[in-house]
């Protein structure tokens, strides 16, 4: 997610197409954009997103604090 510079509390997805929190915000689901590509031009996978989240949380105390309530990220297949 990228913060908007001119809208308070607004973020736009770079990879994610949508996000849907559950009631009580205990769980959430993020749908990826099919056309999202990494720096190498290959499609971004759920494993890429999970790896990046975990790496950022380890590398940055600010990101760790922001995502302190996220205890686990896992991929799932949602039937459409």
C-alpha positions as CSV (number, residue, x, y, z in Angstrom):
1,X,0.0,0.0,0.0
2,X,1.1,3.5,-0.8
3,X,0.0,6.4,1.4
4,X,-1.7,9.3,-0.4
5,X,0.1,12.5,0.1
6,X,-3.0,14.7,-0.1
7,X,-5.6,12.5,1.6
8,X,-5.5,11.7,5.3
9,X,-5.7,8.0,6.2
10,X,-5.9,7.0,2.5
11,X,-3.8,4.3,0.9
12,X,-3.7,2.9,-2.6
13,X,-2.7,-0.6,-3.5
14,X,0.4,-1.2,-5.6
15,X,0.0,-4.9,-5.8
16,X,-3.3,-5.4,-4.1
17,X,-6.5,-4.9,-6.0
18,X,-8.7,-4.9,-2.9
19,X,-8.6,-5.7,0.8
20,X,-11.4,-6.9,3.0
21,X,-11.2,-7.0,6.8
22,X,-13.3,-9.3,8.7
23,X,-15.7,-8.3,11.4
24,X,-13.6,-7.1,14.3
25,X,-10.6,-6.8,12.0
26,X,-9.2,-10.1,13.3
27,X,-8.7,-11.4,9.8
28,X,-8.2,-9.8,6.4
29,X,-8.1,-10.8,2.8
30,X,-6.1,-9.0,0.1
31,X,-6.7,-9.7,-3.6
32,X,-3.8,-9.2,-5.9
33,X,-3.9,-7.4,-9.3
34,X,-3.3,-10.0,-12.0
35,X,-1.0,-7.6,-13.8
36,X,1.2,-6.8,-10.8
37,X,4.8,-7.5,-11.7
38,X,8.0,-7.4,-9.6
39,X,11.2,-5.6,-10.5
40,X,12.2,-8.5,-12.7
41,X,9.0,-8.4,-14.8
42,X,7.6,-11.6,-13.3
43,X,4.2,-11.7,-11.8
44,X,4.0,-11.1,-8.0
45,X,3.0,-14.2,-6.1
46,X,1.4,-14.5,-2.7
47,X,4.7,-15.9,-1.4
48,X,6.5,-12.7,-2.6
49,X,4.0,-10.6,-0.6
50,X,4.4,-12.7,2.5
51,X,8.2,-12.7,2.3
52,X,8.2,-8.9,1.8
53,X,6.0,-8.3,4.8
54,X,8.1,-10.5,7.1
55,X,11.4,-9.0,5.8
56,X,10.1,-5.4,6.3
57,X,8.9,-6.2,9.8
58,X,12.4,-7.5,10.6
59,X,14.3,-4.6,9.0
60,X,12.2,-1.7,10.2
61,X,11.1,-0.9,13.8
62,X,8.5,1.6,12.3
63,X,7.0,-1.1,10.1
64,X,7.1,-3.6,12.9
65,X,5.2,-1.2,15.1
66,X,2.7,-0.4,12.4
67,X,2.0,-4.1,11.7
68,X,2.4,-5.2,15.4
69,X,-1.1,-6.9,15.4
70,X,-0.4,-8.9,12.2
71,X,0.8,-12.2,13.7
72,X,0.6,-14.3,10.6
73,X,0.3,-14.0,6.8
74,X,-0.7,-16.9,4.7
75,X,-1.9,-17.5,1.2
76,X,-5.3,-19.0,0.4
77,X,-7.3,-19.8,-2.6
78,X,-10.7,-18.2,-2.7
79,X,-13.3,-19.7,-5.0
80,X,-14.9,-17.2,-7.3
